[in-house]
């Protein structure tokens, strides 16, 4: 967990890190679709 340690060194607690990580994971499929569309239109 290198990223977690980096954020911890910046003073961001584990609870905030986990909260943000869960949001990022929940948006993964949506951004993957956006990326597919962007590649299609190029």
C-alpha positions, 0 to 999 in steps of 0.5 A: 500500500504505497499510496496509503503511506504517501497520503498518511505522510501528508496527514490524510487519515485512513478513514478519508483514504478509504472513503475516497478509494471506495468512490473511485472504485464505484466510478471505475465502470463509468469512466471506462465507458467514457474512455471507450467512447473517447477512443471510438470518436478519435 
